[in-house]
Amino acid sequence: MGMGVILRIDSGFFVTIYVTAFMYKSNDILRAQTALKGERRMSVLAGYLVVFVVHVIGVYWWYQNDDLCYPLFMVPPTAIPPFWHAIFIVIVNDTMVRQAAMAFKLLLLMYYRKAKGHNFRRQGQMLTLVEYALLLYRAFLPAPVWYRFFLNKEYGSLFSSLITGLYLTFKLTSIVEKVRSLWAAFKALSIKEVHYGSYATPEQVTEAGDLCTICQEKMQAPVLLRCKHIFCEDCVSEWFERERTCPLCRTMVKPAGIRSFGDGSTSLFFQWF
């Protein structure tokens, strides 16, 4: 192995560590900004947005002469990549598209900065929809790289064709699952009513008391759950981003469904293949 190849592997390793660490920190930032709700500052969101976008553009500009950009458009690399270079392309692209999606999520947070009630739920649904669209795209992303890699005739035509066929079959199964999740997220976005209860009437609020047991303040847009407990819509919507039971009686209220990413989080597992 030549010195140039070793240096290339070393530099690729450190770049991979850097972009991964940057993404993990960005995920923490995005979740923290989402949790601030109405207290978000537009200048802070705009600043993070610029940093995220510049970071993505900078990485692809630095590797503009490599095959890094081809898989983004579902085009295989021009040459058969060595195994470690294939891993590098897959990981960096997988990380950078998540970084770009985080920038888009920041735009959503800017749009829904003062979201309350129905709009707060819509913000969570939009963040979830973006994440499932991202998961679907990420499922496609490694395919051009491994397609080129597995079709290496040095392995023998029969073997390379067999491995490629098995890989594409596995990939198709994964993509079908992602499409179903994306469709479920899209359908949830089209549901306008509160799917875990209904808006409470003034009489029901008076009977239950007008203080929300979650925020301990006067109820805003009170929602009556199926278990007959009443909470602020903002409070209970945020609760159901991570739970499926009533905050008081622990009765199962929210139907089982796809995982919500309404807290602004991004899936951190790597799409290797």
Backbone hydrogen bonds, N-H to C=O, Kabsch-Sander energy under -0.5 kcal/mol:
donor,donor_aa,acceptor,acceptor_aa,energy
6,I,2,G,-2.0
7,L,3,M,-2.7
8,R,4,G,-2.0
9,I,5,V,-2.4
10,D,6,I,-2.7
11,S,7,L,-2.8
12,G,8,R,-2.2
13,F,9,I,-2.2
14,F,10,D,-2.2
15,V,11,S,-2.4
16,T,12,G,-2.3
17,I,13,F,-2.2
18,Y,14,F,-2.4
19,V,15,V,-2.8
20,T,16,T,-2.0
21,A,17,I,-2.5
22,F,18,Y,-2.5
23,M,19,V,-2.0
24,Y,20,T,-2.4
25,K,21,A,-2.2
26,S,22,F,-2.3
27,N,23,M,-2.3
28,D,24,Y,-1.7
29,I,25,K,-2.2
30,L,26,S,-2.7
31,R,27,N,-2.2
32,A,28,D,-2.2
33,Q,29,I,-2.5
34,T,30,L,-2.2
35,A,31,R,-2.1
36,L,32,A,-1.0
37,K,33,Q,-0.5
37,K,34,T,-1.1
39,E,36,L,-2.3
40,R,37,K,-1.6
42,M,40,R,-0.5
45,L,41,R,-2.3
46,A,42,M,-2.7
47,G,43,S,-2.0
48,Y,44,V,-2.5
49,L,45,L,-2.3
50,V,46,A,-2.3
51,V,47,G,-2.1
52,F,48,Y,-2.7
53,V,49,L,-2.5
54,V,50,V,-2.7
55,H,51,V,-2.2
56,V,52,F,-2.1
57,I,53,V,-2.7
58,G,54,V,-2.7
59,V,55,H,-2.0
60,Y,56,V,-2.0
61,W,57,I,-2.3
62,W,58,G,-2.2
63,Y,59,V,-1.5
64,Q,61,W,-1.3
66,D,63,Y,-1.5
68,L,63,Y,-0.5
72,L,69,C,-1.0
73,F,69,C,-0.6
73,F,70,Y,-1.8
74,M,71,P,-1.9
75,V,70,Y,-2.0
86,A,82,P,-2.6
87,I,83,F,-2.3
88,F,84,W,-2.0
89,I,85,H,-2.6
90,V,86,A,-2.4
91,I,87,I,-2.8
92,V,88,F,-2.5
93,N,89,I,-2.2
94,D,90,V,-2.5
95,T,91,I,-2.3
96,M,92,V,-2.9
97,V,93,N,-2.4
98,R,94,D,-0.9
99,Q,95,T,-1.9
100,A,96,M,-2.4
101,A,97,V,-2.1
102,M,98,R,-2.1
103,A,99,Q,-1.6
104,F,100,A,-1.8
105,K,101,A,-2.3
106,L,102,M,-1.9
107,L,103,A,-1.4
108,L,104,F,-1.7
109,L,105,K,-2.4
110,M,106,L,-2.1
111,Y,107,L,-2.1
112,Y,108,L,-2.8
113,R,110,M,-0.9
115,A,112,Y,-2.1
119,N,116,K,-1.7
121,R,117,G,-1.9
122,R,118,H,-2.3
123,Q,119,N,-2.2
124,G,120,F,-1.9
125,Q,121,R,-2.4
126,M,122,R,-2.6
127,L,123,Q,-2.5
128,T,124,G,-2.0
129,L,125,Q,-2.5
130,V,126,M,-2.6
131,E,127,L,-1.9
132,Y,128,T,-2.2
133,A,129,L,-2.2
134,L,130,V,-2.3
135,L,131,E,-2.4
136,L,132,Y,-1.8
137,Y,133,A,-2.2
138,R,134,L,-2.9
139,A,135,L,-1.4
140,F,136,L,-1.2
141,L,137,Y,-1.7
143,A,140,F,-1.4
146,W,142,P,-2.3
147,Y,143,A,-2.5
148,R,144,P,-1.9
149,F,145,V,-2.2
150,F,146,W,-3.1
151,L,147,Y,-1.2
152,N,149,F,-1.1
153,K,151,L,-0.5
155,Y,152,N,-1.7
156,G,153,K,-1.5
160,S,156,G,-2.8
161,S,157,S,-2.2
162,L,158,L,-2.3
163,I,159,F,-2.7
164,T,160,S,-2.3
165,G,161,S,-2.3
166,L,162,L,-2.4
167,Y,163,I,-2.5
168,L,164,T,-2.5
169,T,165,G,-2.0
170,F,166,L,-2.4
171,K,167,Y,-2.6
172,L,168,L,-2.2
173,T,169,T,-1.8
174,S,170,F,-1.9
175,I,171,K,-2.4
176,V,172,L,-2.3
177,E,173,T,-1.7
178,K,174,S,-1.9
179,V,175,I,-2.5
180,R,176,V,-2.0
181,S,177,E,-1.9
182,L,178,K,-2.4
183,W,179,V,-2.4
184,A,180,R,-2.2
185,A,181,S,-2.2
186,F,182,L,-2.2
187,K,183,W,-2.5
188,A,184,A,-2.1
189,L,185,A,-1.4
190,S,186,F,-1.1
191,I,187,K,-0.6
191,I,188,A,-0.8
192,K,190,S,-0.7
195,H,193,E,-0.7
197,G,194,V,-1.3
198,S,224,L,-2.3
200,A,222,P,-2.0
205,V,201,T,-2.2
206,T,202,P,-2.5
207,E,203,E,-2.3
208,A,204,Q,-1.9
209,G,205,V,-1.8
212,C,217,E,-3.1
216,Q,212,C,-2.1
219,M,210,D,-2.6
223,V,231,F,-3.2
224,L,198,S,-3.7
225,L,223,V,-0.7
225,L,229,H,-2.9
226,R,196,Y,-1.0
228,K,225,L,-2.0
231,F,223,V,-1.8
233,E,220,Q,-1.6
233,E,221,A,-0.8
236,V,232,C,-2.6
237,S,233,E,-2.4
238,E,234,D,-2.2
239,W,235,C,-2.1
240,F,236,V,-2.3
241,E,238,E,-1.0
242,R,239,W,-1.6
243,E,239,W,-1.5
246,C,251,T,-2.2
250,R,246,C,-1.3
253,V,244,R,-2.7
254,K,244,R,-2.2
264,G,261,F,-1.8
272,W,270,F,-1.4
